[in-house]
Amino acid sequence: MSSAPVTAISPATTARGDRTPAIEAGKSGRLPGLAILLVLGSCSSLQAGAALAMRLFPVLGAPGATLLRLGLAAVVLLTASRPRVRGWRRAQWRAVLLYGISIAGTNAFFYAALARLPLGTAVTIQFLGPLGLSAALSRRARDLGWVLLAVTGVAILGLADSHAAGHAGSHAAVAGAAGAAGAAGAAGASISLAGVAFALVSGGFWALYVVTGARASAAVPGRGGLAVAMTAGALVLVPFGARGAAHVAGHPHLMLLALGMAALASVLPYSLELAAMRRAPKRVFGILLSLEPAVATMAGWVLLGQHAAPTALAAVVIVVAASTGCALGAPLPEQAEESAEERLGPGSPL
């Protein structure tokens, strides 16, 4: 689902799932076209990785797929960064381990939701987590208004899914490609309440991830903290996903799918976002990431055949508009630094 301090309290200035908080964003006020392509590429890669994960659910289960995703990504990051942990202080270990727990929770509950909901629906509901955090840390009524607008969009999305029985025939074709988990996620006759609950819990962990990731990346500069946190997150999931993940043994095609999932959903998005943040102002970067629910809905349609009703599409647009409005209304860097100190204490990278 990236590795340095958060630069603004906004759902779009951090990445969800396994991504890390944004590091310093570009200082320039103009928007290079390359930055747009990089962010859109990151969002698209993340959703393509989620689509691959759905194909692993019938065999590995959501916990097993999550464990493989974090474990393989951890191996890549550890190899690339080779963190020097011997000199770490207790406070650094605590910050990184809490970060790892938030990564595990965000990803595990998101994949559990993805096994029961369409991709676009799961991402849209999950987006309420960081958006709610943004409002909670703001003293402006306008930000609360954006959250209420997003909640309205999610409510409309639930109503749209519960009345989408007419699409059941087209969704049946997905079952053959994505398996039982994909069929459950694509089924439109009624929305899964368990799936909604898992997506909301994942959003809550995503909000925690914003805070813990900022503290961890301030305590341990560079990619070393991310690598150790990803490893810790994978270890947390071992009791839940080890049995499912073990099914890749002796099945090279499953291991290839798992490697593709880890690369598309973790390694590649991090690299693309890191490059984009160096080319675009953080507010613009946040606005671009606000498009993620829309990208997820399109990915579900193109890659999984999950057709969304017009009402559902309108609900996604509402959530994207709410997130974009929140990003547009974010305080300037100097204001953000002052307000962050007031709310989270001196020295907080938020």
PyMOL commands that set and color helices and strands:
alter all, ss='L'
color gray80, all
select helices_A, chain A and resi 33-81+90-114+119-126+128-136+141-162+165-186+193-219+224-248+252-277+282-289+292-304+310-328+333-344
alter helices_A, ss='H'
color red, helices_A
deselect
rebuild
show_as cartoon
